[in-house]
Amino acid sequence: MPTTQSDSFYKSIKFFGLTVLLMFSGPGAIYEAFKNENHPLYLPVLILGFILSLAALGLFYYSLRLMMTAIFGKRKK
């Protein structure tokens, strides 16, 4: 495997690690927000949880695309 492909592969593994972190912190923030509905920071924590969850989905797509590019190479048109 050439160096650029292995660098891209390791980069995708790092992004998968960050994705896993976001996949747990996003729903955790949403859960904590719903558990404390009477708290004044309910709405900001809920919005933060949704943003983290959406970021996890986007980062998952990006890291998966990066890994497929590293394994199979660029698509020829």
mmCIF file as gemmi writes it, N, C-alpha and C atoms, coordinates in Angstrom:
data_model
loop_
_atom_site.group_PDB
_atom_site.id
_atom_site.type_symbol
_atom_site.label_atom_id
_atom_site.label_alt_id
_atom_site.label_comp_id
_atom_site.label_asym_id
_atom_site.label_entity_id
_atom_site.label_seq_id
_atom_site.pdbx_PDB_ins_code
_atom_site.Cartn_x
_atom_site.Cartn_y
_atom_site.Cartn_z
_atom_site.occupancy
_atom_site.B_iso_or_equiv
_atom_site.pdbx_formal_charge
_atom_site.auth_seq_id
_atom_site.auth_asym_id
_atom_site.pdbx_PDB_model_num
ATOM 1 N N . MET Axp A 1 ? 0.852 -1.17 0 1 0 ? 1 A 1
ATOM 2 C CA . MET Axp A 1 ? 0 0 0 1 0 ? 1 A 1
ATOM 3 C C . MET Axp A 1 ? 0.898 1.232 0 1 0 ? 1 A 1
ATOM 4 N N . PRO Axp A 2 ? 0.689 2.15 -0.941 1 0 ? 2 A 1
ATOM 5 C CA . PRO Axp A 2 ? 1.501 3.365 -0.956 1 0 ? 2 A 1
ATOM 6 C C . PRO Axp A 2 ? 1.282 4.218 0.292 1 0 ? 2 A 1
ATOM 7 N N . THR Axp A 3 ? 2.203 5.127 0.519 1 0 ? 3 A 1
ATOM 8 C CA . THR Axp A 3 ? 2.177 5.938 1.727 1 0 ? 3 A 1
ATOM 9 C C . THR Axp A 3 ? 0.91 6.792 1.823 1 0 ? 3 A 1
ATOM 10 N N . THR Axp A 4 ? 0.483 7.36 0.709 1 0 ? 4 A 1
ATOM 11 C CA . THR Axp A 4 ? -0.697 8.225 0.771 1 0 ? 4 A 1
ATOM 12 C C . THR Axp A 4 ? -1.936 7.435 1.161 1 0 ? 4 A 1
ATOM 13 N N . GLN Axp A 5 ? -2.045 6.206 0.697 1 0 ? 5 A 1
ATOM 14 C CA . GLN Axp A 5 ? -3.205 5.4 1.057 1 0 ? 5 A 1
ATOM 15 C C . GLN Axp A 5 ? -3.15 4.985 2.52 1 0 ? 5 A 1
ATOM 16 N N . SER Axp A 6 ? -1.961 4.651 3.025 1 0 ? 6 A 1
ATOM 17 C CA . SER Axp A 6 ? -1.881 4.256 4.424 1 0 ? 6 A 1
ATOM 18 C C . SER Axp A 6 ? -2.111 5.462 5.335 1 0 ? 6 A 1
ATOM 19 N N . ASP Axp A 7 ? -1.635 6.641 4.923 1 0 ? 7 A 1
ATOM 20 C CA . ASP Axp A 7 ? -1.905 7.846 5.703 1 0 ? 7 A 1
ATOM 21 C C . ASP Axp A 7 ? -3.406 8.132 5.747 1 0 ? 7 A 1
ATOM 22 N N . SER Axp A 8 ? -4.057 7.967 4.623 1 0 ? 8 A 1
ATOM 23 C CA . SER Axp A 8 ? -5.497 8.184 4.558 1 0 ? 8 A 1
ATOM 24 C C . SER Axp A 8 ? -6.242 7.156 5.407 1 0 ? 8 A 1
ATOM 25 N N . PHE Axp A 9 ? -5.751 5.929 5.421 1 0 ? 9 A 1
ATOM 26 C CA . PHE Axp A 9 ? -6.377 4.882 6.22 1 0 ? 9 A 1
ATOM 27 C C . PHE Axp A 9 ? -6.257 5.185 7.711 1 0 ? 9 A 1
ATOM 28 N N . TYR Axp A 10 ? -5.077 5.606 8.161 1 0 ? 10 A 1
ATOM 29 C CA . TYR Axp A 10 ? -4.887 5.93 9.575 1 0 ? 10 A 1
ATOM 30 C C . TYR Axp A 10 ? -5.7 7.17 9.961 1 0 ? 10 A 1
ATOM 31 N N . LYS Axp A 11 ? -5.835 8.087 9.035 1 0 ? 11 A 1
ATOM 32 C CA . LYS Axp A 11 ? -6.652 9.276 9.282 1 0 ? 11 A 1
ATOM 33 C C . LYS Axp A 11 ? -8.119 8.878 9.461 1 0 ? 11 A 1
ATOM 34 N N . SER Axp A 12 ? -8.576 7.918 8.655 1 0 ? 12 A 1
ATOM 35 C CA . SER Axp A 12 ? -9.963 7.469 8.786 1 0 ? 12 A 1
ATOM 36 C C . SER Axp A 12 ? -10.177 6.733 10.108 1 0 ? 12 A 1
ATOM 37 N N . ILE Axp A 13 ? -9.177 6.001 10.596 1 0 ? 13 A 1
ATOM 38 C CA . ILE Axp A 13 ? -9.288 5.325 11.886 1 0 ? 13 A 1
ATOM 39 C C . ILE Axp A 13 ? -9.402 6.361 13.008 1 0 ? 13 A 1
ATOM 40 N N . LYS Axp A 14 ? -8.633 7.437 12.915 1 0 ? 14 A 1
ATOM 41 C CA . LYS Axp A 14 ? -8.728 8.511 13.914 1 0 ? 14 A 1
ATOM 42 C C . LYS Axp A 14 ? -10.124 9.135 13.901 1 0 ? 14 A 1
ATOM 43 N N . PHE Axp A 15 ? -10.666 9.361 12.707 1 0 ? 15 A 1
ATOM 44 C CA . PHE Axp A 15 ? -12.003 9.936 12.619 1 0 ? 15 A 1
ATOM 45 C C . PHE Axp A 15 ? -13.064 8.97 13.143 1 0 ? 15 A 1
ATOM 46 N N . PHE Axp A 16 ? -12.865 7.657 12.95 1 0 ? 16 A 1
ATOM 47 C CA . PHE Axp A 16 ? -13.797 6.686 13.516 1 0 ? 16 A 1
ATOM 48 C C . PHE Axp A 16 ? -13.771 6.741 15.041 1 0 ? 16 A 1
ATOM 49 N N . GLY Axp A 17 ? -12.595 6.942 15.624 1 0 ? 17 A 1
ATOM 50 C CA . GLY Axp A 17 ? -12.503 7.081 17.078 1 0 ? 17 A 1
ATOM 51 C C . GLY Axp A 17 ? -13.266 8.296 17.568 1 0 ? 17 A 1
ATOM 52 N N . LEU Axp A 18 ? -13.133 9.41 16.866 1 0 ? 18 A 1
ATOM 53 C CA . LEU Axp A 18 ? -13.874 10.615 17.221 1 0 ? 18 A 1
ATOM 54 C C . LEU Axp A 18 ? -15.376 10.409 17.016 1 0 ? 18 A 1
ATOM 55 N N . THR Axp A 19 ? -15.734 9.645 15.994 1 0 ? 19 A 1
ATOM 56 C CA . THR Axp A 19 ? -17.139 9.33 15.751 1 0 ? 19 A 1
ATOM 57 C C . THR Axp A 19 ? -17.732 8.55 16.907 1 0 ? 19 A 1
ATOM 58 N N . VAL Axp A 20 ? -17.003 7.573 17.407 1 0 ? 20 A 1
ATOM 59 C CA . VAL Axp A 20 ? -17.491 6.779 18.543 1 0 ? 20 A 1
ATOM 60 C C . VAL Axp A 20 ? -17.68 7.663 19.769 1 0 ? 20 A 1
ATOM 61 N N . LEU Axp A 21 ? -16.753 8.572 19.986 1 0 ? 21 A 1
ATOM 62 C CA . LEU Axp A 21 ? -16.886 9.499 21.104 1 0 ? 21 A 1
ATOM 63 C C . LEU Axp A 21 ? -18.15 10.347 20.963 1 0 ? 21 A 1
ATOM 64 N N . LEU Axp A 22 ? -18.405 10.861 19.772 1 0 ? 22 A 1
ATOM 65 C CA . LEU Axp A 22 ? -19.603 11.665 19.544 1 0 ? 22 A 1
ATOM 66 C C . LEU Axp A 22 ? -20.876 10.831 19.601 1 0 ? 22 A 1
ATOM 67 N N . MET Axp A 23 ? -20.789 9.561 19.205 1 0 ? 23 A 1
ATOM 68 C CA . MET Axp A 23 ? -21.963 8.694 19.233 1 0 ? 23 A 1
ATOM 69 C C . MET Axp A 23 ? -22.425 8.415 20.659 1 0 ? 23 A 1
ATOM 70 N N . PHE Axp A 24 ? -21.537 8.509 21.626 1 0 ? 24 A 1
ATOM 71 C CA . PHE Axp A 24 ? -21.94 8.326 23.013 1 0 ? 24 A 1
ATOM 72 C C . PHE Axp A 24 ? -22.253 9.65 23.7 1 0 ? 24 A 1
ATOM 73 N N . SER Axp A 25 ? -21.538 10.704 23.366 1 0 ? 25 A 1
ATOM 74 C CA . SER Axp A 25 ? -21.752 11.975 24.061 1 0 ? 25 A 1
ATOM 75 C C . SER Axp A 25 ? -23.026 12.686 23.595 1 0 ? 25 A 1
ATOM 76 N N . GLY Axp A 26 ? -23.39 12.557 22.335 1 0 ? 26 A 1
ATOM 77 C CA . GLY Axp A 26 ? -24.608 13.196 21.832 1 0 ? 26 A 1
ATOM 78 C C . GLY Axp A 26 ? -25.867 12.663 22.499 1 0 ? 26 A 1
ATOM 79 N N . PRO Axp A 27 ? -26.119 11.362 22.42 1 0 ? 27 A 1
ATOM 80 C CA . PRO Axp A 27 ? -27.297 10.829 23.113 1 0 ? 27 A 1
ATOM 81 C C . PRO Axp A 27 ? -27.215 10.978 24.631 1 0 ? 27 A 1
ATOM 82 N N . GLY Axp A 28 ? -26.005 10.976 25.175 1 0 ? 28 A 1
ATOM 83 C CA . GLY Axp A 28 ? -25.861 11.207 26.619 1 0 ? 28 A 1
ATOM 84 C C . GLY Axp A 28 ? -26.312 12.601 27.007 1 0 ? 28 A 1
ATOM 85 N N . ALA Axp A 29 ? -25.968 13.59 26.194 1 0 ? 29 A 1
ATOM 86 C CA . ALA Axp A 29 ? -26.403 14.963 26.455 1 0 ? 29 A 1
ATOM 87 C C . ALA Axp A 29 ? -27.916 15.091 26.297 1 0 ? 29 A 1
ATOM 88 N N . ILE Axp A 30 ? -28.479 14.418 25.309 1 0 ? 30 A 1
ATOM 89 C CA . ILE Axp A 30 ? -29.931 14.447 25.123 1 0 ? 30 A 1
ATOM 90 C C . ILE Axp A 30 ? -30.629 13.803 26.325 1 0 ? 30 A 1
ATOM 91 N N . TYR Axp A 31 ? -30.109 12.694 26.793 1 0 ? 31 A 1
ATOM 92 C CA . TYR Axp A 31 ? -30.679 12.009 27.959 1 0 ? 31 A 1
ATOM 93 C C . TYR Axp A 31 ? -30.628 12.902 29.196 1 0 ? 31 A 1
ATOM 94 N N . GLU Axp A 32 ? -29.489 13.543 29.412 1 0 ? 32 A 1
ATOM 95 C CA . GLU Axp A 32 ? -29.358 14.433 30.573 1 0 ? 32 A 1
ATOM 96 C C . GLU Axp A 32 ? -30.297 15.631 30.468 1 0 ? 32 A 1
ATOM 97 N N . ALA Axp A 33 ? -30.518 16.123 29.258 1 0 ? 33 A 1
ATOM 98 C CA . ALA Axp A 33 ? -31.427 17.248 29.082 1 0 ? 33 A 1
ATOM 99 C C . ALA Axp A 33 ? -32.858 16.831 29.431 1 0 ? 33 A 1
ATOM 100 N N . PHE Axp A 34 ? -33.289 15.68 28.954 1 0 ? 34 A 1
ATOM 101 C CA . PHE Axp A 34 ? -34.647 15.228 29.254 1 0 ? 34 A 1
ATOM 102 C C . PHE Axp A 34 ? -34.817 14.837 30.72 1 0 ? 34 A 1
ATOM 103 N N . LYS Axp A 35 ? -33.734 14.44 31.349 1 0 ? 35 A 1
ATOM 104 C CA . LYS Axp A 35 ? -33.805 14.085 32.769 1 0 ? 35 A 1
ATOM 105 C C . LYS Axp A 35 ? -33.966 15.331 33.635 1 0 ? 35 A 1
ATOM 106 N N . ASN Axp A 36 ? -33.484 16.478 33.187 1 0 ? 36 A 1
ATOM 107 C CA . ASN Axp A 36 ? -33.533 17.725 33.943 1 0 ? 36 A 1
ATOM 108 C C . ASN Axp A 36 ? -34.345 18.778 33.19 1 0 ? 36 A 1
ATOM 109 N N . GLU Axp A 37 ? -35.604 18.493 32.915 1 0 ? 37 A 1
ATOM 110 C CA . GLU Axp A 37 ? -36.424 19.409 32.12 1 0 ? 37 A 1
ATOM 111 C C . GLU Axp A 37 ? -36.712 20.726 32.828 1 0 ? 37 A 1
ATOM 112 N N . ASN Axp A 38 ? -36.634 20.783 34.134 1 0 ? 38 A 1
ATOM 113 C CA . ASN Axp A 38 ? -36.941 22.015 34.863 1 0 ? 38 A 1
ATOM 114 C C . ASN Axp A 38 ? -35.724 22.916 35.036 1 0 ? 38 A 1
ATOM 115 N N . HIS Axp A 39 ? -34.58 22.483 34.588 1 0 ? 39 A 1
ATOM 116 C CA . HIS Axp A 39 ? -33.344 23.261 34.733 1 0 ? 39 A 1
ATOM 117 C C . HIS Axp A 39 ? -33.32 24.374 33.684 1 0 ? 39 A 1
ATOM 118 N N . PRO Axp A 40 ? -32.744 25.532 34.025 1 0 ? 40 A 1
ATOM 119 C CA . PRO Axp A 40 ? -32.709 26.634 33.043 1 0 ? 40 A 1
ATOM 120 C C . PRO Axp A 40 ? -31.868 26.349 31.802 1 0 ? 40 A 1
ATOM 121 N N . LEU Axp A 41 ? -30.921 25.428 31.899 1 0 ? 41 A 1
ATOM 122 C CA . LEU Axp A 41 ? -30.081 25.103 30.738 1 0 ? 41 A 1
ATOM 123 C C . LEU Axp A 41 ? -30.609 23.898 29.963 1 0 ? 41 A 1
ATOM 124 N N . TYR Axp A 42 ? -31.879 23.588 30.136 1 0 ? 42 A 1
ATOM 125 C CA . TYR Axp A 42 ? -32.475 22.425 29.455 1 0 ? 42 A 1
ATOM 126 C C . TYR Axp A 42 ? -32.371 22.549 27.939 1 0 ? 42 A 1
ATOM 127 N N . LEU Axp A 43 ? -32.832 23.661 27.411 1 0 ? 43 A 1
ATOM 128 C CA . LEU Axp A 43 ? -32.856 23.84 25.956 1 0 ? 43 A 1
ATOM 129 C C . LEU Axp A 43 ? -31.453 23.896 25.335 1 0 ? 43 A 1
ATOM 130 N N . PRO Axp A 44 ? -30.487 24.634 25.901 1 0 ? 44 A 1
ATOM 131 C CA . PRO Axp A 44 ? -29.144 24.614 25.294 1 0 ? 44 A 1
ATOM 132 C C . PRO Axp A 44 ? -28.476 23.233 25.314 1 0 ? 44 A 1
ATOM 133 N N . VAL Axp A 45 ? -28.69 22.483 26.396 1 0 ? 45 A 1
ATOM 134 C CA . VAL Axp A 45 ? -28.095 21.142 26.468 1 0 ? 45 A 1
ATOM 135 C C . VAL Axp A 45 ? -28.769 20.211 25.461 1 0 ? 45 A 1
ATOM 136 N N . LEU Axp A 46 ? -30.074 20.355 25.296 1 0 ? 46 A 1
ATOM 137 C CA . LEU Axp A 46 ? -30.792 19.544 24.313 1 0 ? 46 A 1
ATOM 138 C C . LEU Axp A 46 ? -30.314 19.851 22.896 1 0 ? 46 A 1
ATOM 139 N N . ILE Axp A 47 ? -30.159 21.121 22.581 1 0 ? 47 A 1
ATOM 140 C CA . ILE Axp A 47 ? -29.672 21.519 21.251 1 0 ? 47 A 1
ATOM 141 C C . ILE Axp A 47 ? -28.245 21.021 21.031 1 0 ? 47 A 1
ATOM 142 N N . LEU Axp A 48 ? -27.419 21.127 22.07 1 0 ? 48 A 1
ATOM 143 C CA . LEU Axp A 48 ? -26.044 20.616 21.967 1 0 ? 48 A 1
ATOM 144 C C . LEU Axp A 48 ? -26.036 19.115 21.709 1 0 ? 48 A 1
ATOM 145 N N . GLY Axp A 49 ? -26.92 18.387 22.363 1 0 ? 49 A 1
ATOM 146 C CA . GLY Axp A 49 ? -27.013 16.946 22.145 1 0 ? 49 A 1
ATOM 147 C C . GLY Axp A 49 ? -27.39 16.607 20.718 1 0 ? 49 A 1
ATOM 148 N N . PHE Axp A 50 ? -28.343 17.353 20.167 1 0 ? 50 A 1
ATOM 149 C CA . PHE Axp A 50 ? -28.735 17.11 18.778 1 0 ? 50 A 1
ATOM 150 C C . PHE Axp A 50 ? -27.618 17.472 17.811 1 0 ? 50 A 1
ATOM 151 N N . ILE Axp A 51 ? -26.9 18.534 18.088 1 0 ? 51 A 1
ATOM 152 C CA . ILE Axp A 51 ? -25.772 18.918 17.226 1 0 ? 51 A 1
ATOM 153 C C . ILE Axp A 51 ? -24.676 17.86 17.271 1 0 ? 51 A 1
ATOM 154 N N . LEU Axp A 52 ? -24.381 17.351 18.475 1 0 ? 52 A 1
ATOM 155 C CA . LEU Axp A 52 ? -23.361 16.3 18.592 1 0 ? 52 A 1
ATOM 156 C C . LEU Axp A 52 ? -23.789 15.024 17.873 1 0 ? 52 A 1
ATOM 157 N N . SER Axp A 53 ? -25.064 14.692 17.941 1 0 ? 53 A 1
ATOM 158 C CA . SER Axp A 53 ? -25.559 13.498 17.256 1 0 ? 53 A 1
ATOM 159 C C . SER Axp A 53 ? -25.481 13.648 15.74 1 0 ? 53 A 1
ATOM 160 N N . LEU Axp A 54 ? -25.844 14.824 15.24 1 0 ? 54 A 1
ATOM 161 C CA . LEU Axp A 54 ? -25.732 15.064 13.8 1 0 ? 54 A 1
ATOM 162 C C . LEU Axp A 54 ? -24.272 15.09 13.348 1 0 ? 54 A 1
ATOM 163 N N . ALA Axp A 55 ? -23.405 15.619 14.195 1 0 ? 55 A 1
ATOM 164 C CA . ALA Axp A 55 ? -21.974 15.622 13.873 1 0 ? 55 A 1
ATOM 165 C C . ALA Axp A 55 ? -21.437 14.199 13.827 1 0 ? 55 A 1
ATOM 166 N N . ALA Axp A 56 ? -21.939 13.335 14.689 1 0 ? 56 A 1
ATOM 167 C CA . ALA Axp A 56 ? -21.51 11.936 14.67 1 0 ? 56 A 1
ATOM 168 C C . ALA Axp A 56 ? -21.911 11.261 13.362 1 0 ? 56 A 1
ATOM 169 N N . LEU Axp A 57 ? -23.114 11.551 12.883 1 0 ? 57 A 1
ATOM 170 C CA . LEU Axp A 57 ? -23.55 10.969 11.61 1 0 ? 57 A 1
ATOM 171 C C . LEU Axp A 57 ? -22.701 11.475 10.446 1 0 ? 57 A 1
ATOM 172 N N . GLY Axp A 58 ? -22.454 12.768 10.425 1 0 ? 58 A 1
ATOM 173 C CA . GLY Axp A 58 ? -21.639 13.333 9.348 1 0 ? 58 A 1
ATOM 174 C C . GLY Axp A 58 ? -20.21 12.842 9.379 1 0 ? 58 A 1
ATOM 175 N N . LEU Axp A 59 ? -19.642 12.75 10.574 1 0 ? 59 A 1
ATOM 176 C CA . LEU Axp A 59 ? -18.268 12.282 10.705 1 0 ? 59 A 1
ATOM 177 C C . LEU Axp A 59 ? -18.153 10.8 10.364 1 0 ? 59 A 1
ATOM 178 N N . PHE Axp A 60 ? -19.205 10.034 10.659 1 0 ? 60 A 1
ATOM 179 C CA . PHE Axp A 60 ? -19.205 8.622 10.284 1 0 ? 60 A 1
ATOM 180 C C . PHE Axp A 60 ? -19.17 8.471 8.769 1 0 ? 60 A 1
ATOM 181 N N . TYR Axp A 61 ? -19.998 9.256 8.081 1 0 ? 61 A 1
ATOM 182 C CA . TYR Axp A 61 ? -20.008 9.21 6.627 1 0 ? 61 A 1
ATOM 183 C C . TYR Axp A 61 ? -18.652 9.614 6.059 1 0 ? 61 A 1
ATOM 184 N N . TYR Axp A 62 ? -18.069 10.684 6.59 1 0 ? 62 A 1
ATOM 185 C CA . TYR Axp A 62 ? -16.78 11.167 6.094 1 0 ? 62 A 1
ATOM 186 C C . TYR Axp A 62 ? -15.68 10.136 6.321 1 0 ? 62 A 1
ATOM 187 N N . SER Axp A 63 ? -15.627 9.552 7.511 1 0 ? 63 A 1
ATOM 188 C CA . SER Axp A 63 ? -14.558 8.592 7.803 1 0 ? 63 A 1
ATOM 189 C C . SER Axp A 63 ? -14.741 7.301 7.011 1 0 ? 63 A 1
ATOM 190 N N . LEU Axp A 64 ? -15.988 6.902 6.778 1 0 ? 64 A 1
ATOM 191 C CA . LEU Axp A 64 ? -16.226 5.715 5.96 1 0 ? 64 A 1
ATOM 192 C C . LEU Axp A 64 ? -15.812 5.963 4.513 1 0 ? 64 A 1
ATOM 193 N N . ARG Axp A 65 ? -16.12 7.152 4.003 1 0 ? 65 A 1
ATOM 194 C CA . ARG Axp A 65 ? -15.712 7.499 2.639 1 0 ? 65 A 1
ATOM 195 C C . ARG Axp A 65 ? -14.191 7.559 2.519 1 0 ? 65 A 1
ATOM 196 N N . LEU Axp A 66 ? -13.543 8.088 3.549 1 0 ? 66 A 1
ATOM 197 C CA . LEU Axp A 66 ? -12.087 8.169 3.566 1 0 ? 66 A 1
ATOM 198 C C . LEU Axp A 66 ? -11.464 6.773 3.577 1 0 ? 66 A 1
ATOM 199 N N . MET Axp A 67 ? -12.062 5.88 4.35 1 0 ? 67 A 1
ATOM 200 C CA . MET Axp A 67 ? -11.536 4.518 4.418 1 0 ? 67 A 1
ATOM 201 C C . MET Axp A 67 ? -11.736 3.779 3.097 1 0 ? 67 A 1
ATOM 202 N N . MET Axp A 68 ? -12.888 3.952 2.462 1 0 ? 68 A 1
ATOM 203 C CA . MET Axp A 68 ? -13.123 3.288 1.182 1 0 ? 68 A 1
ATOM 204 C C . MET Axp A 68 ? -12.175 3.822 0.11 1 0 ? 68 A 1
ATOM 205 N N . THR Axp A 69 ? -11.869 5.101 0.165 1 0 ? 69 A 1
ATOM 206 C CA . THR Axp A 69 ? -10.908 5.681 -0.773 1 0 ? 69 A 1
ATOM 207 C C . THR Axp A 69 ? -9.511 5.12 -0.507 1 0 ? 69 A 1
ATOM 208 N N . ALA Axp A 70 ? -9.159 4.931 0.75 1 0 ? 70 A 1
ATOM 209 C CA . ALA Axp A 70 ? -7.843 4.397 1.086 1 0 ? 70 A 1
ATOM 210 C C . ALA Axp A 70 ? -7.717 2.944 0.665 1 0 ? 70 A 1
ATOM 211 N N . ILE Axp A 71 ? -8.787 2.188 0.768 1 0 ? 71 A 1
ATOM 212 C CA . ILE Axp A 71 ? -8.709 0.759 0.435 1 0 ? 71 A 1
ATOM 213 C C . ILE Axp A 71 ? -8.81 0.534 -1.079 1 0 ? 71 A 1
ATOM 214 N N . PHE Axp A 72 ? -9.787 1.164 -1.724 1 0 ? 72 A 1
ATOM 215 C CA . PHE Axp A 72 ? -10.042 0.886 -3.128 1 0 ? 72 A 1
ATOM 216 C C . PHE Axp A 72 ? -9.465 1.921 -4.083 1 0 ? 72 A 1
ATOM 217 N N . GLY Axp A 73 ? -9.022 3.048 -3.592 1 0 ? 73 A 1
ATOM 218 C CA . GLY Axp A 73 ? -8.472 4.091 -4.459 1 0 ? 73 A 1
ATOM 219 C C . GLY Axp A 73 ? -9.543 5.011 -4.96 1 0 ? 73 A 1
ATOM 220 N N . LYS Axp A 74 ? -9.135 6.018 -5.707 1 0 ? 74 A 1
ATOM 221 C CA . LYS Axp A 74 ? -10.086 6.988 -6.255 1 0 ? 74 A 1
ATOM 222 C C . LYS Axp A 74 ? -10.929 6.353 -7.341 1 0 ? 74 A 1
ATOM 223 N N . ARG Axp A 75 ? -12.156 6.825 -7.437 1 0 ? 75 A 1
ATOM 224 C CA . ARG Axp A 75 ? -13.055 6.326 -8.472 1 0 ? 75 A 1
ATOM 225 C C . ARG Axp A 75 ? -12.684 6.964 -9.803 1 0 ? 75 A 1
ATOM 226 N N . LYS Axp A 76 ? -12.582 6.147 -10.858 1 0 ? 76 A 1
ATOM 227 C CA . LYS Axp A 76 ? -12.255 6.676 -12.178 1 0 ? 76 A 1
ATOM 228 C C . LYS Axp A 76 ? -13.527 6.965 -12.932 1 0 ? 76 A 1
ATOM 229 N N . LYS Axp A 77 ? -13.548 8.126 -13.584 1 0 ? 77 A 1
ATOM 230 C CA . LYS Axp A 77 ? -14.75 8.533 -14.306 1 0 ? 77 A 1
ATOM 231 C C . LYS Axp A 77 ? -14.653 8.192 -15.767 1 0 ? 77 A 1
